[in-house]
């Protein structure tokens, strides 16, 4: 389908892939469950770890809701933008960067330990519970890259 044409069930001004965006939103929102499950175990080690999980989970929750609400689709007067997808690109880029940083932090924390803890930095064990948010972030990253690529001509 060419860009700018409407499909049944699609709102005017929306030319992106809603299904892909819904997947990305669902992955971001559901990541809070994995972070919430991991937070108590990390609280035993240090309160900062648990706070990190709560902050990241909360951000991903709101990011997922932003993907659903698409605030970039609306102009200053509240009307729909005809070129809404162009304004969504920074949101997708933000998600890509932050998901990538989370994956990098996971790899570092499981290999050498987080370096900003000095001599207390120890590698964390890889567990099934720790892999759940990693899988979600990899899939989220993939969805966001695909969304960004679909709109690369809209720069």
C-alpha positions as CSV (number, residue, x, y, z in Angstrom):
1,X,0.0,0.0,0.0
2,X,1.3,3.4,-0.8
3,X,2.0,5.9,1.9
4,X,-0.8,8.3,2.6
5,X,-3.6,6.1,1.5
6,X,-6.0,4.9,4.1
7,X,-6.9,1.4,5.0
8,X,-10.3,0.5,6.6
9,X,-10.2,1.0,10.3
10,X,-7.4,3.6,10.1
11,X,-7.8,7.1,11.3
12,X,-7.2,10.0,8.9
13,X,-3.6,11.1,9.0
14,X,-2.3,7.8,10.1
15,X,-0.1,6.2,7.5
16,X,2.1,4.1,9.6
17,X,1.7,0.5,10.6
18,X,-0.7,0.5,13.5
19,X,-0.3,-3.3,14.2
20,X,3.5,-2.8,14.6
21,X,3.0,0.2,16.8
22,X,0.6,-1.7,19.0
23,X,3.1,-4.5,19.3
24,X,5.8,-2.0,20.3
25,X,3.4,-0.4,22.9
26,X,2.4,-3.8,24.3
27,X,6.0,-4.8,24.7
28,X,6.9,-1.6,26.4
29,X,3.9,-1.7,28.7
30,X,4.4,-5.4,29.6
31,X,8.1,-4.9,30.5
32,X,7.0,-3.3,33.8
33,X,5.8,-6.7,34.9
34,X,9.3,-8.2,34.3
35,X,11.0,-5.3,36.0
36,X,8.6,-5.5,39.0
37,X,9.3,-9.2,39.4
38,X,13.1,-8.5,39.4
39,X,13.0,-5.5,41.7
40,X,12.6,-7.3,45.1
41,X,15.6,-9.6,44.5
42,X,17.7,-6.6,43.6
43,X,16.5,-4.7,46.6
44,X,18.3,-7.3,48.8
45,X,21.5,-6.4,47.1
46,X,21.2,-2.6,47.1
47,X,18.2,-0.2,47.1
48,X,19.6,1.6,44.0
49,X,19.2,-1.5,41.9
50,X,15.5,-1.7,42.9
51,X,15.0,2.0,42.3
52,X,16.5,1.6,38.8
53,X,14.0,-1.2,38.0
54,X,11.1,0.9,39.2
55,X,12.2,4.0,37.2
56,X,12.9,2.0,34.0
57,X,9.6,0.1,34.3
58,X,7.6,3.3,34.9
59,X,9.3,5.0,31.9
60,X,8.5,2.0,29.7
61,X,4.9,2.0,30.9
62,X,4.4,5.7,30.0
63,X,6.4,5.2,26.7
64,X,4.0,2.4,25.7
65,X,1.0,4.6,26.5
66,X,2.6,7.4,24.4
67,X,2.9,4.9,21.5
68,X,-0.8,4.1,21.8
69,X,-1.9,7.8,22.2
70,X,0.4,9.1,19.5
71,X,0.6,12.7,20.7
72,X,2.7,13.6,17.7
73,X,-0.4,13.2,15.4
74,X,-2.0,16.4,16.7
75,X,-1.0,19.9,16.0
76,X,-1.2,22.9,18.4
77,X,-4.9,23.4,17.8
78,X,-5.7,19.7,18.5
79,X,-6.3,18.8,14.8
80,X,-4.7,15.9,13.0
81,X,-1.5,16.5,11.2
82,X,-1.4,15.4,7.6
83,X,2.3,14.4,8.0
84,X,1.9,12.9,11.4
85,X,4.4,10.0,10.8
86,X,7.3,12.6,10.4
87,X,6.6,13.8,13.9
88,X,6.6,10.2,15.3
89,X,10.2,9.6,14.3
90,X,11.8,11.2,17.4
91,X,9.6,9.0,19.6
92,X,10.8,5.9,17.8
93,X,14.4,7.0,18.0
94,X,14.1,7.7,21.7
95,X,12.8,4.1,22.3
96,X,15.6,2.7,20.1
97,X,18.3,4.5,22.0
98,X,16.9,3.7,25.5
99,X,16.2,0.0,24.6
100,X,19.7,-0.3,23.2
101,X,21.2,1.2,26.4
102,X,19.1,-1.2,28.6
103,X,20.4,-4.1,26.6
104,X,24.0,-2.8,26.9
105,X,23.6,-2.4,30.7
106,X,22.3,-6.0,30.9
107,X,25.3,-7.3,29.0
108,X,27.7,-5.3,31.1
109,X,26.0,-6.3,34.4
110,X,26.2,-10.0,33.4
111,X,29.7,-10.0,32.2
112,X,31.9,-7.6,34.3
113,X,29.5,-6.0,36.7
114,X,28.4,-2.4,36.5
115,X,31.6,-0.3,36.6
116,X,30.3,2.6,38.6
117,X,30.2,0.5,41.8
118,X,33.9,0.3,41.9
119,X,35.3,-2.7,43.7
120,X,31.8,-3.9,44.6
121,X,31.0,-4.5,40.9
122,X,30.3,-8.1,40.4
123,X,28.8,-9.9,37.5
124,X,25.1,-10.8,38.1
125,X,23.9,-14.3,37.2
126,X,21.9,-14.8,34.0
127,X,18.5,-16.2,35.0
128,X,15.3,-16.9,33.2
129,X,13.7,-14.0,35.0
130,X,16.5,-11.7,33.9
131,X,16.1,-12.8,30.3
132,X,12.4,-11.9,30.1
133,X,12.9,-8.1,29.9
134,X,15.9,-8.7,27.6
135,X,13.7,-10.6,25.1
136,X,11.0,-7.9,25.4
137,X,13.6,-5.1,24.8
138,X,15.0,-6.9,21.8
139,X,11.5,-7.3,20.3
140,X,10.7,-3.7,21.1
141,X,13.9,-2.5,19.5
142,X,13.1,-4.5,16.4
143,X,9.5,-3.1,16.2
144,X,10.8,0.5,16.6
145,X,13.5,0.0,14.0
146,X,10.9,-1.3,11.6
147,X,8.6,1.6,12.3
148,X,11.4,4.1,11.8
149,X,12.5,2.4,8.5
150,X,8.9,2.5,7.2
151,X,8.9,6.2,7.6
152,X,12.5,7.0,6.5
153,X,11.4,8.9,3.5
154,X,9.4,11.3,5.7
155,X,12.4,13.1,7.2
